[in-house]
Amino acid sequence: RERNLLVIPITVAEVDEDDYASTPPDNAYGEYVDQGAYVFSVSREDGIELRGRVTHIDDPETFLKSGYYFESDLFVERSLYIEESLYTISRGMLKVNSLADLTEIASVPLP
């Protein structure tokens, strides 16, 4: 709370409106384009602002191959910070990033 930080795992799917003759229906499925921990700054003055994101998926082709359901061992499920580091956890990896600029410090594959 004192850091004014909010980190949540998010999966992003986008609907391509060009695939429809008119407005896409409300129940249209989008194509998966991103998954990871989204890092936000929160303040009364500026509201909620995206600082960046941390993903465990290095190959964007992973999203193209996913079909209707996206599931991966690299799906970020948890996050926490200790001192100046952000830790993100998936079933397949633990990653550590700097809280200052979100650059990667280390990553460890999990069995």
The 8 nearest C-alpha neighbors of each residue, nearest first, counted from 0:
[[1, 3, 2, 4, 5, 41, 42, 40],
 [0, 2, 3, 4, 41, 42, 5, 40],
 [1, 3, 4, 0, 40, 41, 5, 42],
 [4, 2, 41, 0, 1, 40, 42, 5],
 [3, 5, 40, 2, 39, 41, 0, 6],
 [4, 6, 39, 38, 40, 7, 41, 3],
 [7, 5, 38, 37, 39, 36, 4, 78],
 [6, 8, 36, 37, 9, 5, 38, 78],
 [9, 7, 36, 35, 75, 76, 37, 6],
 [10, 8, 34, 35, 36, 7, 11, 37],
 [9, 11, 34, 33, 12, 35, 8, 31],
 [12, 10, 33, 32, 31, 34, 9, 13],
 [13, 11, 31, 29, 30, 32, 10, 14],
 [14, 12, 29, 30, 15, 31, 11, 32],
 [13, 15, 29, 16, 30, 28, 12, 27],
 [14, 16, 17, 18, 13, 29, 19, 30],
 [15, 17, 18, 19, 14, 23, 22, 21],
 [16, 18, 15, 19, 20, 21, 14, 23],
 [17, 19, 16, 15, 20, 23, 14, 21],
 [20, 18, 21, 17, 16, 23, 22, 15],
 [19, 21, 18, 22, 17, 23, 16, 24],
 [22, 20, 19, 23, 16, 17, 24, 18],
 [21, 23, 24, 19, 16, 20, 25, 17],
 [24, 22, 19, 16, 27, 21, 25, 14],
 [25, 23, 27, 26, 22, 21, 19, 28],
 [26, 24, 27, 23, 28, 22, 14, 29],
 [25, 27, 24, 28, 23, 29, 14, 22],
 [28, 26, 24, 25, 23, 29, 14, 15],
 [29, 27, 26, 14, 30, 12, 67, 13],
 [28, 30, 14, 13, 12, 31, 27, 15],
 [29, 31, 12, 13, 32, 14, 28, 63],
 [32, 30, 12, 62, 11, 33, 29, 13],
 [31, 33, 12, 11, 62, 30, 13, 34],
 [34, 32, 11, 10, 31, 35, 12, 62],
 [35, 33, 10, 9, 11, 54, 74, 36],
 [34, 36, 54, 75, 8, 53, 9, 37],
 [35, 37, 8, 53, 7, 52, 9, 6],
 [38, 36, 52, 7, 6, 51, 8, 35],
 [37, 39, 6, 51, 50, 52, 5, 49],
 [40, 38, 49, 5, 50, 48, 4, 6],
 [41, 39, 4, 48, 3, 47, 50, 5],
 [40, 42, 47, 3, 46, 4, 39, 48],
 [43, 41, 46, 44, 45, 3, 47, 40],
 [42, 44, 46, 45, 41, 47, 3, 40],
 [43, 45, 42, 46, 41, 47, 48, 40],
 [46, 44, 42, 43, 47, 41, 48, 40],
 [47, 45, 42, 43, 41, 44, 48, 40],
 [46, 48, 41, 40, 39, 45, 42, 49],
 [49, 47, 40, 39, 50, 46, 41, 45],
 [48, 50, 39, 51, 38, 40, 47, 37],
 [51, 49, 39, 38, 48, 40, 52, 37],
 [52, 50, 38, 49, 37, 53, 39, 101],
 [51, 53, 37, 36, 38, 35, 54, 50],
 [52, 54, 36, 35, 37, 55, 51, 101],
 [55, 53, 35, 56, 36, 34, 52, 75],
 [54, 56, 73, 57, 75, 35, 53, 74],
 [57, 55, 54, 58, 73, 59, 61, 74],
 [56, 58, 55, 59, 54, 61, 60, 73],
 [57, 59, 60, 56, 61, 62, 55, 63],
 [60, 58, 61, 62, 57, 63, 56, 32],
 [61, 59, 63, 62, 58, 64, 65, 57],
 [62, 60, 59, 64, 63, 58, 65, 56],
 [61, 63, 65, 60, 64, 31, 59, 32],
 [64, 62, 60, 61, 65, 66, 59, 31],
 [65, 63, 61, 62, 66, 60, 69, 59],
 [64, 66, 62, 69, 63, 68, 61, 67],
 [67, 65, 68, 64, 69, 63, 30, 62],
 [68, 66, 65, 69, 28, 30, 31, 29],
 [69, 67, 66, 65, 70, 31, 30, 71],
 [68, 70, 65, 67, 71, 66, 31, 62],
 [71, 69, 68, 74, 72, 65, 73, 62],
 [70, 72, 73, 74, 69, 90, 91, 61],
 [71, 73, 91, 90, 74, 89, 70, 92],
 [74, 72, 71, 91, 89, 55, 56, 75],
 [73, 75, 71, 89, 72, 76, 34, 35],
 [76, 74, 89, 35, 88, 8, 73, 77],
 [75, 77, 89, 88, 8, 74, 78, 87],
 [78, 76, 88, 87, 75, 89, 79, 8],
 [79, 77, 87, 86, 88, 6, 80, 85],
 [80, 78, 86, 85, 87, 81, 77, 6],
 [79, 81, 85, 84, 86, 82, 78, 83],
 [80, 82, 84, 83, 85, 79, 86, 98],
 [81, 83, 84, 80, 85, 98, 97, 79],
 [84, 82, 98, 81, 97, 85, 80, 99],
 [85, 83, 97, 98, 81, 80, 96, 82],
 [84, 86, 80, 96, 95, 98, 79, 97],
 [85, 87, 95, 79, 78, 94, 80, 84],
 [88, 86, 78, 94, 77, 93, 75, 85],
 [87, 89, 93, 77, 75, 76, 92, 78],
 [88, 90, 75, 92, 73, 91, 76, 74],
 [89, 91, 72, 92, 73, 88, 109, 74],
 [92, 90, 109, 72, 73, 89, 108, 110],
 [93, 91, 108, 109, 89, 107, 88, 90],
 [92, 94, 88, 107, 106, 87, 108, 89],
 [93, 95, 106, 87, 86, 105, 92, 107],
 [96, 94, 86, 105, 104, 85, 106, 103],
 [97, 95, 103, 104, 85, 101, 102, 84],
 [96, 98, 101, 84, 99, 102, 100, 85],
 [97, 99, 84, 101, 83, 100, 85, 96],
 [98, 100, 97, 101, 83, 102, 84, 96],
 [99, 101, 102, 98, 97, 96, 50, 51],
 [102, 100, 97, 96, 98, 99, 103, 51],
 [103, 101, 96, 97, 100, 104, 98, 99],
 [102, 104, 96, 105, 95, 101, 97, 94],
 [103, 105, 96, 95, 102, 97, 106, 94],
 [106, 104, 95, 103, 94, 107, 96, 93],
 [105, 107, 94, 93, 95, 108, 92, 104],
 [106, 108, 93, 92, 109, 94, 105, 91],
 [109, 107, 92, 91, 93, 106, 110, 94],
 [108, 110, 91, 92, 107, 90, 93, 89],
 [109, 91, 108, 90, 92, 107, 72, 93]]
